[in-house]
Amino acid sequence: MDKEQLIKNLVNELSANNLAIFAGAGLSVSAGFLDWKALLKELADEIDLDIDKEENDLVSLAQYYVNSKRGNRSEINKIILNEFSQTATLTENHKILARLPIDTFWTTNYDSTIETALKEAGKIVDVKHCVEQLPVSIHKRDVVVYKMHGDASLPNQTVLIKDDYEKFHLTRNDFFNALRGDLLTKRFLFLGFSFSDPNIDYILSRIRTSYSENQKEHFCILRKIQKKDEEKQHEFEYRQLKQEFFLSDLERVGISTLLIDEYSEITEILKDIEQAQKRKTIFISGAAEDYSPYSQQEVEQFVSSLSQEILKLGYRIVTGFGLGIGSSVISGSIKYLMERRLKIDENYLLLRPFPQNKEGKELWSAWRENMISYAGISIFMFGNKLENGTILLSNGMEEEFDISKKNGNILIPVASTGYMAKQLWENKLNRVCDENIKTEMQILSQKDSELDLLKTNILSILRKVK
């Protein structure tokens, strides 16, 4: 599987609200927490074991330590509490995942980084780290985080040593049942797991138990085996061979893997996914007190028809209810949805009318930032307003253009409609227009073009970039 295909698959699952994340230790390590090897090093030293030689069986190592203490795991509990209760700096990966429309997270990590990122993204998070929490749901939750191996706040209940894994079906089996259900109904992206992660075999065993001919395909991103300093070539090749067999085993249980050279590639992939997801939403910016050279009725019909065609292409629309334009966007969208008996909700139309009182106007810039953050394509039409009896250019549209550009949106100023839309094309975009859509953009910039011609070329651009 190549990167482009993975991104396409994941974006499709996001659009269907069908993607779940399974996060391993690597996602937390990048936030500043210790990995398993570093976590258990002191304990290994205490019982005279070499952590490097035992790195492929760290669960057994932890068990050996507890055995040496006659079953007392207080020291391990203290390490978990001290290490994973600390506040970590959220990584870009956490922030992107939290912004994406994902409502299910699974993790074997003990820290609270995932739920912190989700809360900072403004989501209501329902955390499940013990079986008693599973049947109880938080009202109006946006996302569920299943911490199947426990939480640092209750270190004595965490799954870490062999005893814990062996008793899992007795103490935490309801987590397995919930995971099994999600594995059969959702598609998972496994992140933060390594070839030697002590949890990976356990997770795979859960998938194998759930496996059937109807098992959904899941996805995983793994780093290629890297040659260690002073490692002999035949040893390196042996580890490469083992990874090949491991990937083959993942395929057997329905997990397709993308191999990367550096962990930084995960961030790049997530950014591409977010941008591709956003490009399924179009922000329409328009303000018109003066509709010349067209009539108001012609423009309203044009905007209404364009909005219907945009929805027909599978896009979602976000608008701020701009003067003279927003109402036509809304009426066209509602007409389309009602004729097809589709639900009128934010899956199709996202409305963000501007507050009109004095206090609200002071928040307009932040409001624009929030509104445009949902979109990956921005269309600009007209852009004028009446102030003290005079028609002026809309400075609000210019601000929306600048925000859209900063966010990496595809920018479509319809210069033929004049006013600020024309200035945006001539002063900010004409010389740097994407070659792939330059022909259409040139037509959109011609003076007094027919509205039907404008609609045809806007839709041509949207088909190309979809």
C-alpha positions, 0 to 999 in steps of 0.5 A: 500500500502506498501513501496516496492510497492510504490517505484516500482510504482514510479520508473516505472512512472519515467522510463515512464517520467510520474511522477509529484510532488505535494508539500505541506507546509511540504516540505518547513517547513523542509527547515526552513520555518514556517508552516501555524499554526506558520505563523498565530499565531500572527494574531490569537492572535491579534483577540483573537482566539486560534490558536490550536483550529482553526488549522483545519480551518486556511483559515477562521482564515486568513479571520477573521483577514482581516475582522477585518482590514476592508478588508485590507490584508497588514499585511498578505502580509508583513508576506508572503513577509518577511517569504517566501522571505528568502533564506532557506537551501535546504533539502535532499528531495529537492535535490533528487527530483531535481535530479530525471527525473521529469519535472512537479512540482505543489505546493501551497507553496509561497517560491522558494525552489523547483525552487532553488533546480532544478536550482542547479541540472543544470536544466532550470526551467520554473516557473508559479506563475500567469496566464499571465505566463501560455501560455509562455514557456522558451526555452529548459526548463527541468521542469515546476514549477506551483505555483498555490497559487502564489509567495512570490514576489507578496504577494498581489496575493497569495491565502490565505484567503477565498476570494481568494479561492472563487474567484480562478475560476475567477482569477486563473482558468487557473491553475485549467485547467492545473492541471486538464490536468496533473491529467488526464495524469500523476501520482502524488506523493503528498508530504508535506501535513498533515491531517490538511493542509488547502490546502488539501481539496481544492486540493482534490476538484480539483481532484474530479472535474476531476475524471472519470472512467479513472482517473489515480492512484496517490500516497501520503505519510502521517504521521500517527496521533501521540499522543500529550502530555497529550492527552487523549486516547479517543481523540487520538483514535478519531483523528485516526478514522478521519484519517482513514475516510480521507484515505478512501476519498483519495482512492475514488478519486484515491489516494493511501496512504503510512502511515509513522511513522516519516518524516525522512522515506520520505528521505529514500524512495526518496533515494531508488527511486533514487537508483532504478532509477539509476539501470536502467542505466549501466556504462561500464568502459573499456580500452584495448591496450592489449586484451590477452588472446583474440583477438581484434576482439573477444573482439569487437564482445563480447562487441558489443553483450553484449551491445545489450543484455543489451539494450534488457533487458531494461537498458540504457548504459552510457560510456566514450568511453574508449580505445578499448572498448567504440567504440564497446559499441557504435556500438553494441548499435546503431546496436540494436537501428537501427534494432528496429527503435528506436530513438538514444538518451539518453534514451538508450545511454549516451555518455561522451567522455573524452576531450583530450586536456591538459586543459580537462585532468585536469577535468577528475575526475570531468567528471568521477563523472558526468558520473557515477552519472547517473548509478546504476550498473558499469561493468569493463573490462580489464583496461590497457593502453600503456605508453612509450612502456609499458602496464600499469594498468589503474588508470582511471578505478580504480578511476571509481571503487572507484566513483561507490562504493562511489555512491552505485553502483552494482559493476561487475569487469570482472576479467577474462579479466585481468589487472585492472579488475582482481585487482579490484576483488581480492583486493577490492570486492572478500571478500564482494561480494553480496551472491545473485550474488556470483556464477556468480561473481566467474565464471567471475573471472576464468582465460581465461573464454570463452567470451560467458560464461562471457556474459551469467553470466553478463546478469544473474547478470543484470536479478537478480538485475533488 
